[in-house]
Amino acid sequence: MKFDFEGRKTVVTGASQGLGAALVTELRGRGADVTPVSRGDAWDPADFDCLFLNASFGVMQSSASPLGDDVREMFEVNVLRTIDQAHTALAAGASHVHIVGSHQSIVAAPHSALYSATKHAVRGWAYGSARELPGRVSISYPGGIATNFFRNLRGDPALLADYHARVAEVESTYDTAEDVAKGIVDGITFCAREIIPTAIALDWFERNGEAISRMWHPGLEQPSRDEWDWWTLVRSHALTSSPKAGKGRAATLAVSPAP
């Protein structure tokens, strides 16, 4: 079974640039009827069948400094507003809600602890909701993307200056927004609930020894829709596979009860 975007009324938040704009283009290429939403636009989550909740921003500050208004706004935008939009849509019968997370949904970095906390929060919501509502909720974990996200960070000026200098040294190795968008939409097409969208993002997970057995990624061999229903296994919470497994043969995949 595959998820088909053809004709689906879809909304993408944070769509004015970067990954959001790339998702709009990718989804339209799959036949979706897409409405791009940017900050300040009025819209109702209940009006859409598919939602891509991408809007977020980051704040850099020391954990030894007082919280400011930017931090409170970040939690409102990245967590509370995102989850509220998701609940509204799902309650109205939406077929699918996707949350754009981050590799910082998995780990946390110095001076980015607060931003990481917002991404951990939406991962917790998405993971639990995906187990409750199989096939209707998913989350992706992009790594570095060559967009303006890093230039738009808020927070301590000295920390930002140092961070921008370090990003400039490695930004050429980052994913393009278009590659990340394609990986996210491909993952949802296969009804995955956790998505590593690109080979570059996958390399980060593997180098850091993170568990990926329950996650979809572009390098995962995909059987045909006739032979294998992803959600028959994924909803069990314990999908495992081997490079030696026969292509498209569900019998080679071991499944254990969900914890």
N, C-alpha and C positions, 0 to 999 in steps of 0.2 A: 504494500500500500504506500502510495506517495501523496504528499500534500500538494494540491494544484492551486496556483495563485490566479489562474485565468478568471477574469471578471470579478474578482473579489474586491470589495470596497475596503481600501487599506489606507492607514494614516502613518506617517513617519514624523516623529518629533525631532527637534534639533536639525531641521532639514535645510537650513539656509546655506550650509557649506559642509565641507569635509565628508565624514562618513554618512551623515544624514542625507546629503545630496546624492552621494553614490548609491545609497539604498533606494532612493526614489528612482534613479535611472535603471538600476538592476531589476527592481520590481515591475516597472513599466515594461521592461523587456520580456518579462515572464507573463505579461498580459493582465497584470493587476490594475485596478482603477485607483490610482494613488493620489492622495491629498498631502502635500508637504506642509508641515506646521513649523513655524518659527516662534521665538519668544514674543509674547504679546498678542499672538493670534487667538481668536476665540473659536473654540471647537468643543464638541461633545463626544467623549469616548464611546458613548452608547450608540453612536451613528455608524460605527465601523465594524466590519467583520474580522479584520486583521489589524493589529497594532504593533508598530516597531517603536519602542520607547527608548529613544537614543539621547534625549536632552539631558545634559549634565555639564558640570564644570568642576575644576579643582582648585584647592587652596593649599598653599605651602606655608607651614609655620612650625615652630618648635612645639613639642608637647609640653614644654615648660613655660609657655606663654598663655595669657588669658584668651578665652574664646572671644572672637569678634563677630560683628554682624555678617561678614562674608561667610563665616562658618555656619551660622544658623541658616542663612539663605541656601548654602550648599546642601545641607541636610533636607531642607524643604524641597528643593528642586530634584536632587538626585534620588531621594528616598521617599518622602511622604507623598509628594505630588505624583511620582511615578507609580507607586503602589495604589494610590487612590484612583488614578486613571485606569490601571489594570483591573481593579475590582469593579469599577463602574462598567467597563466593557464586558467582562466575563459574566457579570450579573445580567447584562442585557442579551447574552447569548453569543458573544463573539467566538469565532472559531479558533483564533490563535492570538496570543499575546507574546511578543518577544521582547526581552530585556537585554539591552546592550550593556554587558558588564565590562570586565577588564581582567588582565592577569593580576591586578591588585584586588580582585575579588577573591584571590587565592592566597596571596602573600601581602605583606605591607612593607613600606620603605621608610627610612628616616625622613622626617619633615613632611611626609605624605600620609601620616597615620590617620588623619581625619578624613582625607579623601578615600583612603583604603577602607575606612570604617563604613563609608556610604556604599561602597561597592560590595563589601562583605554583606551588608544588610540586604541589598537587593538580590544577592545570590541566595541568601537564606530564604527569602520570600519566594523566589522563582523555583528553587529546588523543591521546597515543600509543596508549593502549589502544583508543580508538574507531576509530583507523585499523587496528589489528590485528584488532579484533572488530567490524566494521561493524554498527550497529544495536543493540549490546548495552551501550554505554557512552555517557553524555552528561554535559555540565556546563553549568550556567547561571551568568550573571553579573548578579545583581541589583545595583542601586545602593542608595541609602538607603531603608530600610524603617522605617515607624513602629511599632517594637516596642521591647522592653526591652533589645535587644542593646547599645545604646550605654550604657545605665545600668549594665549588668553588666560593662563593661570593667574590667580590672585594670591596675595599674601605678603610675606616679609620680602622687601625689595632686595636685600642682600642674598637671601636664599634663592630668590628667583633668578638673579643675575648669574649666580654660580650654576644653577640648574640649566639655564638656557645655554650657557657655554658648553656644558657637558652634552646636552642634546645635540648641539650643532656639530659635535665631533662624530656622532653616530647616526644622525638622522638619515643619512644616505642608505643605511641598512634597514630602515623601517619599511613596513608594508605600505602599499598604496591603499587609499580608501576604496578603490574599485575592487581590488583583490579581496579585501576584508568583506565588502558587501556581498560579493559573489559567494564567498564561503559561508556566510551567515544564511543566505537564502537557500543555498544547496543543502545545508544541514537541516533546515526546517522542512525542505522538500522530502527529506528522508525521515521526518518526524522525530529528530533527535531532541532531547531536552537540554543537553549541555553541548555546546559547539565550540571547538577550537577552529577558527575560520581559515587559517592559512598554514602553509608549511613553516613559515618563519615563527608563527605563534607556537606551533607544535614543537619546534626545536627548543624554544624556551622551556616548555613544560618538561621535555625529556632531559635537558641539561640540568634542570633543578630537581629532578627526581620526583615530580608530582604525579599522582595517580591519574591515569587517563582512561582506565578500562571502561568507565561508564560514559565517556565522551565521544562524540563524533568528530572526525577530522578528515580533511580531503584525501589523506593517504589511506584511509580505511577502505578495504575492498567491499564493494557494495553488491550484494546479490540482486537478482531481478525481483521485481515486485510480485511475480507469480510464485516465486519460491520462498519468499521470506517477508514477514510482516515485522518491521523493526519494533513496533510497540508491544508485540506479543512477548518480546524479551526485555526491552528497556524498562517497561513498567515493573518488572521484577526487581529492578534496582541493581542487578548484579551481572550485567553483560560482560562476558570475557571472550576474547578471541585470540587466535594464534596466527602468525604469518604462514604457518603450515596448513591451516584449515582449508578445506576444499572450498572453492569459490561458490557462494550461493547455497551451501549445504548447512542448514540450521542444526543438523545433528552434531556438527563439530563444535557447537557453541555451548559451553557449560553454563547453566543457570541455577542459582541458588535463591532461597527465599529472601525477600527484602528484610533488612534489619528493622 
